[in-house]
Amino acid sequence: MEIEKQIIEILNKVKPYLQHDGGDVDFVKYDDGICYVKLQGACAGCAFADLTIANTIEDILTSEIPEVISVQNIDE
């Protein structure tokens, strides 16, 4: 549960940057080293969504929380 709180705290710091461009990110769950998120708004259909996950969200989370090894976007 502590890891989930840390993830949410970090995502809340990233959100304003995504919201500035019309997007957003929601925490879905953390399971076995993988953080699952859902991109919202403009980010959901953006061609750069994978880069946003890998080069921004994943980089920050894995560097701040050693237990997080990967971030996956859940498309619904």
C-alpha positions in Angstrom: 0.0 0.0 0.0 2.9 2.3 0.7 4.2 1.9 -2.8 0.8 2.8 -4.2 0.8 6.0 -2.2 4.2 6.9 -3.5 3.1 6.3 -7.1 0.0 8.4 -6.7 2.1 11.2 -5.1 4.5 11.2 -8.0 1.7 11.0 -10.6 0.1 14.0 -9.0 3.3 16.0 -9.7 3.3 14.9 -13.4 -0.4 15.6 -14.0 -0.2 19.4 -14.4 2.3 19.0 -17.3 -0.1 16.5 -19.1 -3.1 18.7 -18.2 -1.5 21.7 -19.8 -1.7 19.9 -23.1 -5.2 18.6 -22.6 -4.3 15.2 -21.2 -4.2 13.4 -17.9 -3.1 10.2 -16.2 -4.9 8.0 -13.7 -3.3 5.4 -11.5 -5.0 2.0 -12.0 -3.0 -0.5 -9.9 0.4 -1.7 -8.9 1.2 -5.4 -9.2 4.4 -7.3 -9.0 6.7 -4.4 -10.0 4.4 -3.0 -12.7 2.5 0.2 -12.4 -0.7 0.3 -14.5 -2.0 3.7 -15.5 -4.6 5.0 -17.9 -3.9 8.0 -20.1 -6.9 10.4 -20.4 -8.0 13.2 -22.6 -5.7 14.3 -25.4 -3.0 11.8 -24.2 -5.3 8.8 -24.7 -5.3 9.1 -28.5 -1.9 10.8 -28.9 0.7 9.3 -31.2 3.3 10.1 -28.6 1.4 8.3 -25.7 4.0 5.5 -25.6 6.8 8.0 -25.4 5.0 9.8 -22.6 4.8 6.6 -20.7 8.3 5.4 -21.3 10.3 8.7 -21.3 8.4 10.6 -18.7 6.2 8.6 -16.3 8.2 5.3 -16.3 11.6 7.2 -16.0 10.4 9.2 -13.0 8.7 6.3 -11.2 11.5 3.8 -11.7 14.1 6.3 -10.5 12.1 7.4 -7.5 10.6 4.0 -6.4 13.0 1.1 -6.9 10.2 -1.4 -6.6 8.6 -0.1 -9.8 10.3 -1.8 -12.8 7.8 -0.9 -15.5 4.8 1.3 -16.3 2.0 0.0 -18.6 -0.8 2.0 -20.1 -4.2 0.3 -19.9 -6.2 1.0 -23.1 -10.0 0.6 -22.7 
